[in-house]
């Protein structure tokens, strides 16, 4: 992500100390079928341990070296958004990563790949692509002038997205689209059984209090292999929360 973008977000919290703590990235996997195609749907969350922890932006999304499925992982994703480049057709050839273009909550949203800083993928979502989508990379997955209006992910290793209206606290735990501990960062839809690799990501966040310092967390997540089902993930989260409280 560009240094200027990080600086502008950090400027929202110039003073004070933050007590927010990033725990890990969490992925919830479900199965679906649409247009006769069996799909695996992965929803990515950033987990925190504070009641008001708030994500500001995410960046440096990159496929790890030697990751399983890395040969085709950049272009592995289905889209079914209502943007003019896609028109609500389940496909890998056209689409956008914008959460504001997803469309119907029943006909489109469950089968569309998108990125977000919290909230739900609706027309009022304030997440935006940062300039890293327009440059870098090589071959078919290099950057261009379209920003995130493309079906694949760039292979430049630095792509990011941010909340274009931070005062709305869209990236805060506990608000719509998020959970009491987790902030939604995206949804990735692939063929059932496909391994779309392991990815690294950096998240900038604070404790949601005016004047608190921005912190940065690095971690990884996998889009394939053994991923806990939603019920198992909830139990793991409760166990971790109880463990922290005991300490």
C-alpha positions in Angstrom: 0.0 0.0 0.0 1.2 3.5 -0.7 2.9 5.3 2.2 0.6 8.3 1.7 -2.5 6.2 2.2 -1.2 4.8 5.5 -0.2 8.2 6.7 -3.6 9.7 5.9 -5.4 7.0 7.9 -2.9 7.2 10.8 -3.6 10.9 10.9 -7.1 10.1 12.2 -5.5 9.1 15.5 -2.5 11.3 16.3 -2.4 11.0 20.0 -3.2 8.6 22.9 -2.5 5.0 23.4 -4.5 2.0 22.1 -5.4 -1.1 24.0 -6.7 -2.9 20.9 -5.1 -6.3 20.2 -5.2 -8.3 17.0 -5.6 -12.0 17.6 -5.6 -13.7 14.2 -7.3 -14.0 10.8 -10.2 -16.4 10.8 -11.8 -18.0 7.8 -15.3 -19.5 7.7 -16.0 -22.0 4.9 -19.4 -23.0 3.6 -20.6 -24.9 0.5 -23.0 -23.7 -2.1 -24.3 -24.4 -5.6 -25.2 -21.9 -8.2 -25.8 -22.1 -12.0 -25.1 -25.8 -11.7 -21.6 -25.2 -10.2 -20.5 -26.6 -6.8 -18.7 -23.9 -4.9 -16.7 -23.3 -1.7 -17.3 -19.9 -0.1 -14.6 -18.5 2.3 -15.4 -15.5 4.4 -12.3 -13.8 5.9 -12.4 -12.0 9.3 -9.8 -10.2 11.5 -10.3 -11.2 15.1 -9.7 -8.8 18.0 -10.1 -8.9 21.8 -11.5 -5.4 22.5 -15.2 -4.3 22.5 -14.6 -1.4 20.1 -11.6 -2.5 18.0 -11.8 -1.0 14.6 -10.1 -1.8 11.3 -9.1 1.1 9.1 -7.5 -0.6 6.1 -5.9 -3.8 4.9 -2.9 -4.1 2.4 0.0 -6.1 1.2 -2.2 -9.0 0.2 0.1 -11.6 -1.3 0.2 -15.3 -2.1 2.9 -17.0 0.0 5.9 -18.6 -1.8 5.3 -22.3 -2.5 1.7 -22.0 -1.5 -0.5 -24.9 -2.7 -2.6 -23.9 -5.7 -0.3 -20.9 -6.4 -0.2 -21.5 -10.1 -3.8 -20.5 -10.7 -4.8 -18.9 -7.3 -4.8 -15.3 -8.6 -7.6 -16.1 -11.1 -9.5 -18.8 -9.1 -12.4 -16.6 -7.9 -16.0 -16.5 -9.0 -18.0 -13.2 -9.2 -21.7 -12.7 -9.5 -22.1 -8.9 -8.9 -24.4 -6.5 -10.7 -21.6 -4.3 -12.1 -21.9 -3.7 -15.9 -18.8 -5.9 -16.4 -20.5 -8.9 -14.9 -24.4 -8.3 -15.0 -25.1 -11.0 -12.4 -23.6 -14.0 -14.1 -21.6 -16.5 -12.1 -18.2 -16.4 -13.8 -14.4 -15.9 -13.4 -13.9 -13.8 -16.5 -15.6 -10.6 -15.4 -16.4 -8.9 -12.1 -15.3 -6.5 -9.4 -13.9 -6.8 -5.9 -16.0 -3.8 -4.8 -18.5 -4.7 -2.0 -20.8 -1.9 -3.2 -21.5 -3.7 -6.5 -22.5 -7.1 -5.1 -26.3 -6.6 -5.6 -29.1 -8.9 -4.3 -28.6 -10.3 -0.9 -30.0 -13.7 -2.1 -29.3 -13.9 -5.8 -25.8 -12.4 -5.9 -24.2 -11.9 -2.5 -23.8 -15.5 -1.4 -21.8 -16.4 -4.6 -19.8 -13.2 -5.2 -16.1 -12.6 -4.3 -15.5 -9.2 -2.8 -13.2 -7.3 -0.4 -14.4 -5.0 2.4 -13.4 -3.2 5.6 -16.3 -4.4 7.8 -19.9 -4.0 7.1 -22.1 -5.7 4.5 -21.6 -5.8 0.8 -24.3 -3.2 -0.1 -24.4 0.0 -2.1 -23.7 2.1 1.0 -20.5 0.2 1.9 -17.6 2.8 2.1 -14.7 0.4 1.3 -12.5 1.5 -1.6 -9.5 0.1 -3.5 -6.2 1.8 -2.8 -3.8 2.9 -5.7 -1.8 -0.4 -5.5 -4.4 -2.0 -7.8 -3.2 0.0 -10.8 0.5 -1.0 -11.0 3.0 -3.8 -10.5 2.9 -7.5 -11.1 3.6 -9.5 -14.3 1.7 -11.3 -17.0 -2.1 -11.7 -16.9 -2.3 -10.7 -13.2 -0.4 -7.4 -13.5 -2.0 -4.1 -12.5 -3.9 -1.9 -14.9 -6.1 1.2 -15.0 -9.3 -0.5 -13.9 -8.5 -0.6 -10.1 -10.4 -3.5 -8.5 -12.9 -3.7 -11.3 -11.4 -7.0 -12.4 -12.1 -10.7 -11.5 -8.6 -11.7 -10.5 -6.2 -10.6 -7.8 -3.0 -8.8 -8.8 0.3 -10.6 -8.2 2.2 -7.5 -7.2 2.1 -8.5 -3.5 0.9 -5.1 -2.2 -2.8 -4.7 -3.1 -5.0 -3.1 -0.4 -8.3 -1.6 0.4 -9.5 1.0 3.0 -12.6 2.5 4.7 -13.2 5.7 2.7 -15.3 7.1 5.5 -13.7 6.1 8.8 -16.1 8.1 11.1 -18.9 5.6 10.2 -16.9 2.9 12.2 -17.9 0.3 9.6 -14.8 -1.7 10.5 -15.7 -2.0 14.2 -16.4 -5.3 15.9 -20.0 -5.8 16.8 -21.5 -3.8 14.0 -23.6 -5.1 11.1 -21.6 -7.5 8.9 -19.1 -8.2 11.7 -19.3 -10.2 14.9 -18.7 -9.3 18.5 -15.0 -10.2 18.0 -14.4 -10.3 14.2 -14.4 -7.7 11.4 -15.3 -8.9 7.9 -12.5 -8.4 5.4 -13.8 -10.2 2.3 -15.4 -13.2 0.7 -13.7 -15.6 -1.8 -15.7 -18.0 -3.9 -13.9 -20.8 -5.7 -14.7 -24.2 -7.2 -15.6 -26.9 -4.6 -12.5 -28.7 -3.5 -10.1 -26.1 -5.1 -7.1 -24.9 -3.2 -6.6 -21.2 -3.8 -3.5 -21.0 -1.7 -2.3 -19.3 1.5 -2.1 -15.6 1.6 -0.5 -13.0 3.9 -2.1 -9.7 4.8 -1.4 -6.6 6.9 -4.2 -4.9 8.8 -4.2 -1.3 10.3 -6.5 -0.8 13.2 -7.1 1.0 16.5 -9.3 0.7 19.5 -12.1 2.8 18.1 -11.5 5.7 20.5 -10.8 9.2 19.1 -7.1 10.0 19.4 -6.0 6.4 19.8 -2.9 5.2 18.0 -3.0 3.1 14.8 -1.5 -0.4 15.1 -0.5 -2.8 12.4 -0.9 -6.6 12.4 0.5 -9.2 10.0 -0.8 -12.7 9.5 -1.8 -15.4 7.0 -5.0 -17.3 6.0 -5.7 -20.2 3.7 -8.4 -20.6 1.0 -8.3 -24.4 0.8 -7.5 -27.4 2.9 -8.9 -27.9 6.5 -10.9 -24.8 7.5 -13.3 -24.9 10.5 -17.0 -24.9 9.8 -19.0 -22.0 11.2 -20.1 -23.8 14.3 -16.6 -25.1 15.1 -15.2 -21.6 14.5 -17.6 -20.1 17.0 -16.6 -22.7 19.7 -13.0 -22.0 19.1 -13.6 -18.3 19.5 -15.4 -18.8 22.8 -12.6 -21.0 24.1 -10.0 -18.4 23.2 -12.0 -15.6 24.8 -12.5 -17.5 28.0 -8.8 -18.3 28.1 -7.8 -14.7 27.8 -10.3 -13.7 30.5 -8.8 -16.3 32.9 -5.4 -14.9 32.4 
